[in-house]
Amino acid sequence: MTSFIVQEKSHDLFLRELLEKGRIHPVFQSILDVAEGKVYGYEILSRGMPPMESPLDLLAAARECGMLWEAERACRRAALEGIRRCDTGEGARYFLNVSPGVLSDPRFRELFTPERLKPYEISPDRIVLELTENLPVEDYGKLEESVAWFRKEGFSLALDDVGSGYSGLRTMAVSAPDFFKIDMEIVRGVAGDPYKKHVVRFLCSFAATVGAKIIAEGVENWEDMKALLELGVHYAQGFLFARPQKEPAPPPDHVMARLSAMYAELNGDDHMVGEGLRALVIKGTAARKGQMSCEDLEQLLRKNRTLDHLVVLDGDLPAGLITRQSFFLQTGGAFGYQLFQKRPLEEAAKKEFLAVPVFSPVSTLAKLAMERRQDDLYDPVVVVDDRGCFLGTVTMKQIISRSTELEVERVRSCNPLSGLPGNNHIRKWIGDARKESLFSLIYCDLDRFKEYNDRHGFLKGDELINFTATILREGLDELPEGTRLGHIGGDDFVLVCPGKVSSSALDAICDAFDRKKGLYFSREENAAGCYRATDRQGAVCSVPLVTLSLSVIEKDNLDLCAHPAVIAEKAASLKHAVKRITAAERRSSWLIDRRKAGVSGEAEQ
């Protein structure tokens, strides 16, 4: 008994010495923004000294000794000192681990404030408090109150190990995190596990709905990373990129280059809108010609009740498809089994089956699958690569389910007023267009629309916006083939055009708008060319009839632009110039900015 007490005391004293003498040091592990091809931030992990070097051992010992508060405080101090010493000033975020119990502690709120961060030269908006849940939450009310306070002070919240431990739905609801970090046990092997894929896809969809970001932890191989990208994960962390280091540093150039190439490869038309098959493919069961007899297959099917189908391969190429139902129909009856028993399994396989390339859109596949004959209608679809080699299969249940999800996503991503594609689609179009040698972007908006809305009412304002959408749709015939029209919101529209835009096409759109807009004004207003309304300063004044302004920016001026909000900012100066013309001439007009990016010059009318 005495020996046991001495050991416990020694353990306690070692921990106290570790904390009081500052023998805890931070290490930094990068978190990557794959879409942007850069480091988004760093998780700061704490290291002690043997036998308490790892954070798990350190914090486990602290809990046993009743010193969790002191241990976490020492870790935070070391982390902040590390930030002050090593921060590059590039705006990276720092993820600091904190348990819910400590976050709810009034002492933490007193000690971890924007004012207390000033000596470390770091602002709250660059700190992410990462909730680690090794123990259950004792008081959700206190946790919710603390989360609200820290968010008000400018800090962000992340929920660690989502999908394991105590990171349950209640904690998720109370903390409303800005980041969900998927537990590494879900990430590992996700490429070959259909169930894990469903979990990750659900989390990505949920995060997008609540405006949060998904970070995959513990990424260790490129196969899993590719699957994560296919499922919609754009932030990642793990040994594949970098191990924890004493100072924050980006992964090696060759790692970032491969990651960027992988993202670019998966960033085609089908993937940006989530229509690709890649994320749905199940490797499934396959057998090569001559490898099995029908008797072997019959035993396999009876032993494995979940095995629904099998693909017969000739080398790496799919040569036949056997479903459970079709096999037992052929081999059933008085003589069926005797007839097929000793034959190779390929003789029982369907030679005609639906095989599609992996880059096929789900919507196209659904149509092809439903056009099959009745007996084959619910057979799985075989998926091949660009050489025709077997990759896996997709079931009809998956196809129907994903088609439904895509339809819901399509409706949600379109502007509810005009029905036109919204910001997600516009961003994709611009990304695609920037790969081409030449393209133009037309930013369209209405002049004096606010006054029209105030004077005529929101219903009439909505009608005018829909009228504008109609004019722009009709104008597509005059623009380069392949031009796409999107609705950013309000009275702002974007046209993404392959190639240059002709002045005659712009004139046609403006003329059509001015010629038909009279339907949305009274006879008196049309005759006067104006109406009485309250301007932006609140004064009653004479307002000219609404006009349409078109700002045309060509590829050379979009070197840094990707998101519609950035495009709007880029187009602002040109838009003001167009509006001066429309105000002076009281007619719709356009300008083309053919200045090189970063070079002064004149716009062209």
Secondary structure, 3 states (H helix, E strand, C coil): CHHHHHHHHHHHHHHHHHHHCCCCEEEEEEEEECCCCEEEEEEEEEECCCCCCCHHHHHHHHHHCCCHHHHHHHHHHHHHHHHHHHCCCCCCEEEEEECHHHHCCHHHHHHCCHHHHHHHCCCHHHEEEEECCCCCCCCHHHHHHHHHHHHHCCCEEEEEEECCCCCCHHHHHHHCCCEEEECHHHHCCHHHCHHHHHHHHHHHHHHHHHCCEEEECCCCCHHHHHHHHHHCCCEECCCCCCCCECCCCCCCHHHHHHHHHHHHHCCCHHHHCCCCCHHHCECCCEEECCCCEHHHHHHHHHHCCCCCEEEEEECCEEEEEEEHHHHHHHHCHHHHHHHHCCCEHHHHCECCCCEEECCCCHHHHHHHHHCCCHHHCCCCEEEECCCCCEEEEECHHHHHHHHHHHHHHHHHHECCCCCCECHHHHHHHHHHHCCCCCEEEEEEEEECHHHHHHHHCHHHHHHHHHHHHHHHHHHHHHCCCCCEEEEEECCEEEEEEECCCCHHHHHHHHHHHHHHHHHHCCHHHHHHCEEEEECCCCCEEEEECCEEEEEEEEHHHCCCCCCHHHHHHHHHHHHHHHHHHHHHHCCCEEEEECCCCCCCCCEEC
